[in-house]
């Protein structure tokens, strides 16, 4: 019986249009990132610096979070702690109801996707209004984001034009990107004027100054956080960094790794609500710090590296598996290589452990990660834990499996035995007729060469004395 993941992957593979859209977008992002880092030595120095900043923050996470809370409170923000998704949703709902809100302007926030905020709010008669263009497209299509940076990357402009035509039939039809963008802008302007509560994510939270940093390209994030009377920011606890000066290298790595830009169009630094002498900004700012399993990840010295992630999406952009099945094939909030290591830790190996198998282990994700998360190593760690857990649940390994592994170890422990057995197998080409279980379910069985490398080398005059 095929798993849910395999069924999703098969459906994604069958969608030639989405696969083509994703591949073209990923190829473009790869080229832009390459052009953004022309000096490879400088890139490696930046990666070292980014890793050091993130590691230092994670090593001092409890202290930095307490410092962040104190500084934010001094700046006039309200700080809330949420242990899980349910508590975070309740906190947001309470804030909205306290201010008599019936709708919320949402800037881009993967954490809000993680806690299922839109469905939760809709279930309590509160309208979530996505203001990011990609998120708006996904909301109108009643889908989930397929990429953490470009949520609608699987759709082309014709699909978007048809979607807008269904939802806004009074507007003239057009497939030009500028026309579609202008249409979304006109529609959103009135919502920005009328809605009094805004919600956003946080790219980095600076403990030293109590500053929330948000980066974006459309201006919707700035409008969502300054036009409403109330701004609610929600972030995972791992996003904290120690000093304001740490922002510069991280922003350089984030924007160039994500979209190839030297810097995003808007970099918003929010340090509190509107002051008496200021003309704009919210009257209240609420910061929700979400755990939702992060403390458990943080407690493991090896898996803690997962929390370095700065959500640039570079690992997805370079992943051959993501290129083929897209984000929806994973069926989780965080897709791609980072999702393959993060989701099994957040939701448990029993629920999402199969995602750790959704990798060729080519190593591209680890090579491009701007903060050097060893994704292939962590995938192997999770695979090992999953195999161990399966063995514990179903008893010891089968007698056949134990026999085969014992035979393998005996053969490889002795060079003489290895040569005799491999020579025998090579001459008879026995393995050509053997199905290697799950490996050959989606791959052709290996074809054994007529002569071993040892024999070929000896014929050329090489000896292994």
N, C-alpha and C positions, 0 to 999 in steps of 0.2 A: 504493500500500500504506500503510495507516494505521500510525502509530507506536505503540509500547507506551503512551506517555503518552495518546494519543488513545483507545486502547482502554480504558484505566483510567478516563479521564474519562467515556466513554460508559457504562461499567458503573455508575459513581457517579451519573450523571445519571438512570439508570434506576431507582435505589433511592429511591422516593418517601418511604419511612419514614425513612431516614437523612437525607435532605435536609431533611425537616420537623423532625427532632430538632435538626439542626445549626442551622437557621435560627432556631428558637425560642431556643436557647441563645445564639447570637450576638446576637440582638436584646436579650436580657436583659443580656448583658455590656456592650453598647454603652450602654444606659441607665444601668447601674451606674457605668461609667466617667465618663459625663457628670455624674452626680450627685456623684461623688467629687471633681470639679474644678469647683466652682461659680464660682470666681474665675478667669477666663480669663487675666487679666494675671499672676496668681500662677503659673498653669500654665506660661505662656511663660517666666517667670523660672526656674522649676524645670527646664524643659527645657534652657534655656541652661546652667544649672549642671550638669545631668547630662551634657550633651554635653561640657562643659569637663573634667569629672572623667574621663570615659572617654577623651577625646582626650589628656589629659595622661598617663594611664596607658599608652596605646598608644605615645605618643611616647617614653616611657622604658621600654618593655617589657623589654628585656634586663636593665637595671639593677634594675628592680623584681622580676623573677623571681629574680635572684641574692639580693636582699635578703630576699625571701620564703623562699627555701631556707634562708638562714642563720638567720633568726628562728625558723622552724619547727623546725630542728634544735636550736637552743638550748632551745626549749620541750619537746624530747623526742620530736618526730615523726620518722618516717623519710620522706625525700623521694626520689621516683623520677622519672626523666624517660623519657617514651615518645615515640619519633619517629612511630610510626604505630599503627594499631589492633592489629596482630599483636603488637607489643612490649608494648602496654598489657595485652592479654589474658594474655600469658605472665607478666608481673609479678604480676597478680592471682592467677593459678593457682599460681605459686610460693609466694605468701604463704599461700594457703589450704592447700596441701599441707604447708607447713612446720609448720602448726598442726593438722594431721590433720583438717581440715574436710571435711564431706561435703555441706554446704548453706551458703547465704549469704542472709542477710536483706538485701533491697535496698530502700533508700529511693528516692524518685523521682530519676532521673538520665537526662537526654537523652544525655549523653556515653556512658553504658553502652549505650544504643540505637545510637548512632553506631558503636561498635566491635563490635556484634553479640555482646555479652558473654553473654547468656542462652543462645544456641545454642552458643557456645564452651564454656561451663561444662557444659551438658548433654552435650556430646560427650565430656567428660572425667569423666563420672559424678559431677558435682557439681550439686546441685539449687539453682537460683536461685529464691528466694521473694520475689515482689513484695509489698510491705507497703502501698503506697499503694492506696487503694480502686480508683481508676480503672485503675491499672496491673494490679491483681489481676484485675479484670474482663477486661481485654485479654488477660492471660496465660491465663485460663481459656478464653477464646474462641479462643485461638491466633491472635490478630491482632496488628497493630502499632498504636501510639498514632496517633490521628487529629488530635491537637492537642498542643502542647507543654506546656500548662498543664492541660487537661482531657482526658486520654487517651481516655476512653470517651464523649466528648460526642455521638457519633453514635448511641448506644444510649439507649433510653428505659427506664423502670423495669420495664416488663413483660418486655422482652428480658433485663434483668439478672435478674429473678425466675426466668424460665425457665432461664437459664444456671445459676443457683445450684441450682435444683431438680435439674438433671441431675448436677451435681457433688456435691451434698450431699442425696441423697434421704432421708436419715434426719431432716432438718430440716423443720419445717412450712413449707408454701408460703405466701408472702405477697408482695404487690407494694408494700407501704408502704415508703417510703424508710428510715424509722427501723428497721423490721424487718430490711431488707436490710443496713443498716449494722451493726446489733447482731450479726447472723449473722456478718458478716465479722470483727467485733471478737472474738467468741468463738473463731472458728477460728484467728485470728492469735495470740491470747494464749499458747497453748501453744508456738507456734513461736518467739515471742520468748523464752520461758523456756528452750527447749531448744537454740537455735542460738547458737553461740559466735562467729560471724564476721558482721559487718555491713558493708554497702557503701552509700555515698551519693554524690550529686553535690555540687556546691558552687555557691552563687549568686555569692558574691564571696570572694576571698582577699586579706586585708589584709597588705601587705608590711611595714608599720611594726611590727606586733605579732605577725605569724605566726598570724593568726586566720582560721578558716574560718567563713563565715556561710552558714547554711542556713535558708530560710524554708519554712513548711508550715502546714497547717490541721488535720491529723489526729492529730498526736502520733507517727505511725509513724516519722518521721524522727528524732525524739528517741530513741525506743526502739531504732531500728536502729543508732544511733551511741553509745548509752550502756549498753544492756543486754549486748551481746556483749563478749567479752574483747578482740577485735580489731576496729578500725574502719578500713576502707579508703575513702578519699575520692578521687574521680577528677574532674578538671576540665580544660577546655581552658585553654591558657596565657593566653588573652585575658582571663580572669576576674579577674586581679589588679588591685587598686587600691592607691594609695599609702598613704593614711592612714585611720585608724579613723573620723575625723570625716567622711570622704567617704561612709560608709555611710548616714547618715540621709537625705540627699536621694535617693540611689539607691533605698533601700527605699521611700520615699514614692512615687517614680515607679513602681517595680516593682509594688507591691501594688495601687495604685489603677488602674494601667493594665491589670493582668491581670484582677482580679476585682472592682474597685470598692471594696475594703476599705481603711480607713485604715491597717491593719497586719494581717499574718497572725496567726493564733492563736498560733503558735510562731515565735520568732526564736531560732535556736540559734547561739551563738558558741563555737566550739571552738578552744582554743589549746594543746592537748596531751593526753597520756594522763592517767589518774588519778594523782594525787599520793598519797604515803603516808598523809596525814591525811584523804583524801577517801573518801566512802562509796560512790560510784558512778562510772561511766565506764569506758572500755576501758583495758586495761593497755598496749595498743599502738595507735598511730595511724599509718597510712601515707597519704601524699599522693602521688598520681600526677598529674604535669603532662603533659598530652597535646598534642602538636603536630598531627600528622595533617593537614598542609597549611596550618596557620594561619600559619606563618612566611612561606610563599609569598604568602599574601594580605596579610600585614603589610608586605611589601616594596614593594607598589604603593601610592603615596600616595593614589590615589583609591579603590581597592577596600578599603583599610584601614578605611574607615568601616563596612564590614560587621561588623567585630569589636567595634564599640561595643555590639552587641546585648546586652540584659540578660534576654532570653528571657521577656518578659512576654506575648507572643502578641497584643498589641493590633492589630498589622498584619493578622493572620488574622481577628480579630473584626470588622474593618471592610472586609474584602476581598470584593467581589462574586463573584469567581471561587471563592474558598474556600467561600463560602456555598453554592455550587451543587455543587461536586464533593467537598468535604470533604478531609480530610487524606489519605485512602487514594487519592484520585485522582492525587495527585502521585507516589505510589510511592516516597517518600524519607523519611528520618528526620525532616528538618525541612521541613514543608509550608508552604503559604501564601507570602506575599510574601518573608519572610525566607529561606525555603527556596529560592525562585526565584532569589535572588542568591547564597546560600551554597553550595548543593549543586553548581551548575556550577563553582564555584571549588574546592571540596573534591575533587570527582570528575572534573572536566574537562568542557569544553564538548562534546566528542565524545560523552560518555556522558549528560550531563544538560543540555546546552545548550538543549533544547526547553523546559525549565521557564521560561527567561527570556521565552518567548512566552506563558506562562500568566498574562497580565495585560492588563487593559484600559487601563493607564496612566492611570487616573482620578485617581491621586495621593492616595487616601484613606490608604494605608499611610504615606506620608511625612508627612501632616498629623498623624497620631496617634502616631507613633513618639516615645516619651518622651525619647530621646537623639538625635533628629533625624537618623537615618540616611536619606540621600537615596535611598530605594529606587527610585523611578522613574528617576532619573539612572543608577543602577547597572544597572538592567535594560536601559536603552538602550545603555550601554557594553558589556554582555555580548552584546546582540543584534548590535551592530556587529562585535565580535570574532568572533562566530560566522559572520556573513556574510562577513567577510574571510577567515576560515579555510576556509570552503566554497569561496570563489573560488580560493584558493591550491591546495586539494586537487584541484579539478576544472579547473584552468586558468583563463584569463581569462574574463570574462563572455561570454555568447553574443553573436553579432553583432546579433541582434534586441534584446537587452537594452541593449547599448551604443548602438544607434541610437535607442531610445526615450528613454534618459536624455539623450542629446545633443540630441534634438529638444525634450525638456522644458526643458533649460537655455537653449536658444536662444529659445524662446517666452517664458519668464519673464524673460529678460534685457532684453527690449525691451517697454515699455508698449504701443507701437503694435502690435507683433506679437501680444502677448497679447490685446488688444482684438479684433483682427480674427479671430484663431483662435477665441477664446471665443465671439464673436458668431456665427461660422459654426457651431460645435458646438451652441450653444444653439438657434439657429433650426432646425437639422436634427435636433436631439436625438439625435445619433449614439450617444452613450455608453449610451443606454437599452438598446441591443441588445448591448452588449459585456460579456462575462464577464471580470471583472478578476482572473483567476487565483485564487490561494489566498484572496484577500480575499472573493470571492463564494462560496467553498466552504461557508461557514457564515453568510453574510450575504446579504441581498437587494441586487442591484445598485442603485446610486444612480439616482434619477430626476431628470433634468435639468429645471430650471424652464423655462417657455416664454420668459421674458425675464430677462436678467441684472440684477444689482443696479445696474449703471451705468445701464441703460435705465430701470429703475424710479425711480432717484434723479433722473435728468434730467426725467422726467415730472412729478416733484414740485417741480421748480424748482431742484434742487441741481446745481451744476456743480463739476467738479474742475479748476478753473483752476490 
